[in-house]
Amino acid sequence: MSKIFVFGHQNPDSDAIGSSLAFAYLAKEAYGLDTEAVALGTPNEETAFVLDYFGVEAPRVVTSAKEEGVDTVILTDHNEFQQSISDIADLTVYGVVDHHRVANFETASPLYMRLEPVGSASSIVYRMFKESNVEVPKALAGLMLSGLISDTLLLKSPTTHETDHQVAKELAAIAGVNLEEYGLAMLKAGTNLASKSAEELIDIDAKTFELNGNQVRVAQVNTVDIAEVLERQAEIEAAIQKAQADNGYSDFVLMITDIINSNSEILALGSNTDKVEAAFDFVLENNHAFLAGAVSRKKQVVPQLTESFNA
């Protein structure tokens, strides 16, 4: 079989990068596949911190598989086509390892799928290492641990599965780090927002969801000071409006998440803000509202939006 690209979603975060690098290695060692981990975007600051900490080179960025002479791919940390590589519809999807909902996904041929409602795709990949009796290299253990920490905000998010605590403990031991100390340093590395333009800020961690015929962009930024981010509301809204005009998003929902106190402020613009308000039972004032206890886009925002848009 020819080369297979392995990659996470667009605007890759620590789990997208970590799970793809780890699974590409596992696929070679356990299954004999000719894999290359690539990325669908430049790693963010948090992920750059992770890669530097464990001495791993960032995977090269690609925009099209066909242009690289590759026609077969493996997806990690996503399955929705609008979150994937630009020519995904023209490719053979060999397999998927994911922990998100399944939507807008169709293939012409059978494939390998590993879907589990756990805290990260990296959690699944790690268990696949154990099932295959393949030793986990120290650096890859660090990357998978980082993916789990990132997606669960150091095991505090409601997306954290009961098995993730043991996974984190084992990966931290292999990686040779203190879970709490390393995890907090890693999360803080991703909260330096002051140096970013508004356009960069709203695209750090953003995904598009098709909700009842509407293209809804849901972005999230982590911070230790929500008020500091809201001081830039005017320029953030201008960037959102431009993104909507350029990409046809009907709505744009920005989660500004306080990683210390585990709350979020929701900033929403678009043609269906009434549905956003209904989703969370709040009233937007000056386009934003507080959402207590919300830290997970996957579990505390997207399902609620989906239900509201479909009502």
QUIWOWO-V145444 format. One record per residue. SS is DSSP state (2 for helix, 1 for strand, 0 for the rest). PHI is phi in whole degrees, -180 to 180 (NA if undefined). Layout:
ss:phi
SS:PHI
SS:PHI
This chain:
ss:phi
0:NA
0:-74
0:-60
1:-118
1:-82
1:-121
1:-154
0:-92
0:-76
0:-60
0:48
0:-63
0:-105
2:-65
2:-74
2:-62
2:-72
2:-64
2:-67
2:-71
2:-64
2:-68
2:-71
2:-60
2:-66
2:-62
2:-62
2:-71
2:-70
2:-95
2:-115
0:70
0:-87
0:-88
1:-110
1:-136
1:-79
0:-128
1:-129
0:-101
0:167
0:-77
0:-57
0:-75
2:-63
2:-61
2:-69
2:-62
2:-60
2:-61
2:-62
2:-66
2:-60
0:-101
0:65
0:-112
0:-76
0:-64
0:-64
0:-69
1:-89
0:-127
0:-116
0:-147
0:-77
2:-58
2:-66
2:-96
0:77
0:-114
0:-123
1:-130
1:-138
1:-123
1:-102
1:-121
0:61
0:-172
0:-145
0:-70
2:-62
2:-71
2:-100
0:-107
0:-66
0:-60
0:-106
2:-56
2:-66
2:-101
0:-109
1:-92
1:-88
1:-75
1:-166
1:-139
1:-126
1:-151
0:-131
0:-110
0:-62
0:-103
0:-156
0:52
0:-126
0:-152
0:-128
0:-82
0:-130
0:-61
0:-150
1:-87
1:-132
1:-127
1:-120
0:-141
0:-84
0:-110
0:-71
0:-159
2:-66
2:-62
2:-60
2:-67
2:-60
2:-61
2:-66
2:-69
2:-58
2:-65
2:-64
0:-92
0:57
0:-104
0:-66
0:-90
0:-62
2:-55
2:-65
2:-69
2:-62
2:-64
2:-69
2:-68
2:-59
2:-64
2:-62
2:-68
2:-61
2:-62
2:-75
2:-113
0:48
0:60
0:67
0:-103
0:-75
0:-66
0:-79
0:-64
0:-90
0:-60
0:-78
2:-66
2:-63
2:-70
2:-59
2:-62
2:-61
2:-69
2:-66
2:-62
2:-66
2:-66
2:-76
0:74
0:-128
0:-83
2:-55
2:-66
2:-66
2:-66
2:-60
2:-67
2:-63
2:-65
2:-64
2:-65
2:-63
0:-93
0:-104
0:-82
0:-98
0:-61
0:-82
0:-97
0:-71
2:-61
2:-63
2:-69
2:-60
0:-78
0:-117
0:-57
0:-142
1:-130
1:-134
1:-103
1:-123
1:-90
1:-119
0:53
0:86
1:-103
1:-89
1:-110
1:-93
1:-121
1:-114
1:-143
1:-126
1:-99
1:-150
0:-108
0:-152
2:-60
2:-59
2:-64
2:-71
2:-67
0:-62
0:-101
2:-56
2:-60
2:-73
2:-65
2:-64
2:-63
2:-67
2:-63
2:-62
2:-67
2:-63
2:-64
2:-66
2:-75
2:-118
0:76
0:-71
0:-74
1:-145
1:-133
1:-117
1:-110
1:-91
1:-106
1:-104
1:-85
0:-75
0:-84
0:-101
0:57
1:-136
1:-140
1:-106
1:-105
1:-108
1:-132
1:-134
1:146
0:-91
0:-129
2:-65
2:-65
2:-73
2:-65
2:-62
2:-66
2:-62
2:-115
0:54
0:-136
0:-117
0:-73
1:-118
0:56
0:74
1:-143
1:-154
1:-85
1:-125
0:-63
0:74
0:-91
0:-133
0:-112
2:-64
2:-64
2:-107
2:-111
0:-129
2:-63
2:-61
2:-67
2:-65
2:-59
2:-63
2:-68
2:-68
2:-88
0:-71
